[in-house]
Amino acid sequence: MREKQEAIEIICPKCKYTSIIYSPKEDVPKCPDCKRQMVIRELLDEGKSY
């Protein structure tokens, strides 16, 4: 498991609400809208260029 703190994008599989958390500091929360468990969508550990 990774030791340092990293940004993770999470998404609700039902209503598609997205949020960013910092792991391992924060646990994956439940969706504030529909109360389902959110899942990891993408690890935001690399820079992106558009």
N, C-alpha and C positions, 0 to 999 in steps of 0.2 A: 504494500500500500504506500501511497505517496505521503511523504512527511510534511512538505511545505504547503502553505495555504494557497489554493487555486480557485479561480472563478469557474462556476459550473452553471450552465443554462438548464433550467428545468421547465417542464411543460406538463399541463394537466391533459391526460389522454381523452377526457370527455369534452371539456369546453375550450381547450387549446389556450388557456391562460398560461403565460410564460413569466418567468422570474429568473433572477440571477442570485445565487448563493455562493458563499465561500466555504470550501471544504478543506480540512476536516473540522473547522470551527463550528459550522452550523449543520444541523440535520436536515434531511429533505422533508419539507413541511407538507401539510395537506393544502389543497386548493382553497383559497378564501371564498370562492364563489359557490362551488358545488361540493366541497368537503371530501373529495377523493384524494387518494395518495398521488402526489406528483412523481414523475419519472425524469431521469436524466436525459436531456436531448443532446447536449454537446459540451465537451470540455473546452473551456476557453483559455487554453494554455499557449496558444500560438498566435502570432500577429497575423492579421488579415489585410490584404490589399485589394482594392476594388478598381 
